[in-house]
Amino acid sequence: MIETIRDAASKLTGPKRRQFEAQVALDYLGGSARKAQTVFGWSSKTVALGLNELRTGITCVDNYSQHGRRPCEETQPHLLEDILALVQPHSQSDPKFQSPFSIHPHDRQGGASSLD
């Protein structure tokens, strides 16, 4: 039965998962978030939040858009200019002018030494 409840909780996300975990804690564990953590391996903070949501009727809004790694354009705004400054002096046009792209004759050692 424990595995079935764990499996059911793993298939839910966000407020639905918190509500399910809180209801299981109320029905089977006397409303104890710590017991739910011990028995089911759930976060006691998540279960406590779900219990508070059930008690008050107010669902907390998740802020998933602020989770995770920030884009490199945001954390290092001058990265593109720095890369171009390293590569641009050593690039040349296609000798036959068949491609709009530049050729960069850097090998691994040369590129790494220019970063020093």
N, C-alpha and C positions, 0 to 999 in steps of 0.2 A: 504494500500500500504506500509506503514512503517513497519508493521509486516512481510510482505512478503520479503522486502529487508533485515530486520534483520535476518530472517530465512535463506535466501540465504547466507548471510555472515557467519552465524554460521556453515554452512556446508562446508566452505572452510577453509584452513589452510595456514599458512606461506605467501609466496610471492603472491600466488593467492588471498588470502583474502585481503592483503594490496592493491593489484591492483584493486580489486573489490570495496573496500571501497573508494579508491581514485577516481575511475571513477564515483561512485555515488556522491561523494562530488563535483566533477567537473560539472557533468550534472545537478544536482538538487540544489546545495547549493553554487554555485559560487566559488568552490574550497576552501571553508573554513573548516578547520579541527575542529575548535571550534563549528561551527554550526552542523557538523556531530556528535560531541560528545553530543550536546544538544538534537538533534532530534533522533538519533539512539542509543545513549548510548555507542558508540564506543570510544576507547581511542584516544584522539586528537594526541598523539605522534605517534600512529600506522598509523593514517590517514595521518599525515604530512610526515611520512617516505614513505608511498605509493605514495603521491603526488610528493615527490622528486624522487622516483624511476621512475615514469611515465615521469617526466620532463627530467631526465638525460638519461633514458634508461638503467641504471645500477641497477641490482637487488642485494640487500644486502643479504649476506649469513647468515642464522640463525645458532646459535651455541647451539643447544638444548642438545648436549652431556654434556655440562658444567652446565646444570641446575639441580636442585634437590639436594638431600642429598647425601653426600659422603658415601661410604661403611665404615662400622665400622673397617674393616681391615686397611683402609687407615688413618682414624682419630685416632684410638687407636691401634697401631701396637702390643702392648704387652698384649692385652686383653685375647687371648687364653692362654698364659702362666700364667696370673694371675688367670684365672678360674681353670686351672689345678692345680695350687699351692694350691688353696682352697679345691679342691675336692680330689686330689690324696691321701693325707695321710689317708683319711677316707674310701677309696674304698677297696673292696676285690673281689677276683675272685668268680665265681659261685662255690658253694661247691660241686656240682656234675660234674663240668667241662663240662656242656652241652652247654654252651653259651660262645662265645668269648668275651662277654661284661663284664665289671665290674659292681658290684652292689654298689650303692651309698646310704647309709642309712641316708640321710639327710631329715629332715622334714622342713616345712616352717620356724618355729622358729629357728631351729638349723642352717639352711643355712643363714638366715638373721643375726643371732648373729655372725657368723664367718666373715661377711663382715665388722663388726664394727672395 
